[in-house]
Amino acid sequence: MVSYFVRYCGDSTDSAAFNSYYESRHAALLRQFPSIRSLILHSPAASHDPFPVRPGKTFLLAQMQFDSAGDLDAALRSQARRLARDDFQRFPPFDGEVTHEAMTGKVIF
């Protein structure tokens, strides 16, 4: 399994509109990626760790899963990817950093 993560670190002036747009319109474009297995959207959850930790500033983490690195590479070169990149210009306002990263997953338990 190979996952492609898109991390939005920062904030939106209208987080509900941002999330709604991503879940409906942007996800529809991502669904068109060849060989994509799933799209998982991760949002911050309230937690209370009793140990000192440095909290992250992730607003949204999108995880797209593929069977192989070859499938991911084909998706990244696809017309659907070009459309998804162009769609970023139509997102509701977001102030922060967006990073992209491919990772190989290994289930331990």
Wavefront OBJ file of the C-alpha trace (Angstrom):
o trace
v 0.000 0.000 0.000
v 1.213 3.498 -0.867
v -0.422 6.616 0.530
v -0.177 10.134 -0.808
v -0.688 12.688 1.950
v -1.639 16.313 1.405
v -1.263 18.242 4.662
v -2.844 21.648 5.247
v -1.060 23.312 8.181
v -2.668 26.591 9.134
v -6.234 27.799 9.279
v -9.198 28.937 7.237
v -11.367 31.947 7.990
v -14.342 29.684 7.227
v -13.377 26.154 8.182
v -16.890 24.773 7.581
v -16.911 26.084 3.993
v -13.371 24.815 3.384
v -14.182 21.316 4.654
v -17.488 21.201 2.794
v -15.829 22.219 -0.480
v -13.057 19.663 -0.026
v -15.440 16.819 0.872
v -17.841 17.465 -1.988
v -16.240 19.176 -4.971
v -12.522 18.468 -4.551
v -13.069 14.849 -3.510
v -15.075 14.295 -6.706
v -11.965 15.252 -8.703
v -9.710 13.040 -6.585
v -12.091 10.108 -7.145
v -11.143 10.339 -10.850
v -7.462 9.539 -10.166
v -6.650 6.264 -11.933
v -6.335 3.296 -9.535
v -7.100 5.316 -6.380
v -8.358 2.963 -3.654
v -9.594 5.435 -1.078
v -9.567 8.971 0.187
v -9.429 9.439 3.953
v -9.735 12.924 5.411
v -8.214 13.457 8.846
v -9.253 16.429 11.007
v -7.992 17.441 14.460
v -9.604 15.616 17.368
v -9.752 16.821 20.939
v -7.416 14.856 23.173
v -5.808 15.333 26.551
v -2.360 13.762 26.690
v -1.080 13.822 30.290
v 2.507 13.959 29.015
v 4.157 17.056 27.557
v 3.931 16.937 23.766
v 4.227 19.501 21.018
v 0.841 19.653 19.263
v 0.709 19.861 15.493
v -1.033 22.589 13.568
v -2.637 20.399 10.904
v -5.998 21.758 9.775
v -6.682 18.892 7.346
v -4.748 15.822 6.262
v -5.921 14.108 3.077
v -4.742 10.528 2.589
v -5.138 8.912 -0.828
v -4.347 5.200 -1.003
v -2.995 3.225 -3.959
v -1.877 -0.386 -4.376
v 1.612 0.516 -5.603
v 4.058 3.333 -6.267
v 3.440 2.775 -9.986
v -0.285 3.368 -9.510
v 0.458 6.559 -7.559
v 2.868 7.803 -10.241
v 0.262 7.204 -12.958
v -2.324 9.130 -10.919
v 0.096 12.028 -10.402
v 0.629 12.279 -14.175
v -3.090 12.068 -14.993
v -5.476 14.701 -16.303
v -7.477 14.250 -13.085
v -4.432 15.440 -11.127
v -4.157 18.540 -13.317
v -7.826 19.301 -12.676
v -7.361 18.818 -8.922
v -4.350 21.170 -8.909
v -6.336 23.805 -10.804
v -9.219 23.390 -8.358
v -6.996 24.560 -5.486
v -7.488 28.118 -6.775
v -11.220 27.786 -6.059
v -10.868 26.610 -2.442
v -12.327 28.819 0.291
v -9.597 30.966 1.902
v -6.784 29.059 3.624
v -3.770 30.630 5.287
v -0.873 28.283 5.826
v 1.410 25.728 4.253
v 0.360 22.812 2.043
v 2.733 19.851 1.694
v 2.554 16.674 -0.411
v 4.248 13.417 0.561
v 4.147 9.802 -0.593
v 4.605 7.115 2.058
v 4.679 3.328 1.987
v 2.503 1.785 4.674
v 3.181 -1.321 6.709
v 0.512 -2.705 9.028
v 2.108 -3.830 12.300
v -1.062 -4.772 14.192
l 1 2 3 4 5 6 7 8 9 10 11 12 13 14 15 16 17 18 19 20 21 22 23 24 25 26 27 28 29 30 31 32 33 34 35 36 37 38 39 40 41 42 43 44 45 46 47 48 49 50 51 52 53 54 55 56 57 58 59 60 61 62 63 64 65 66 67 68 69 70 71 72 73 74 75 76 77 78 79 80 81 82 83 84 85 86 87 88 89 90 91 92 93 94 95 96 97 98 99 100 101 102 103 104 105 106 107 108 109
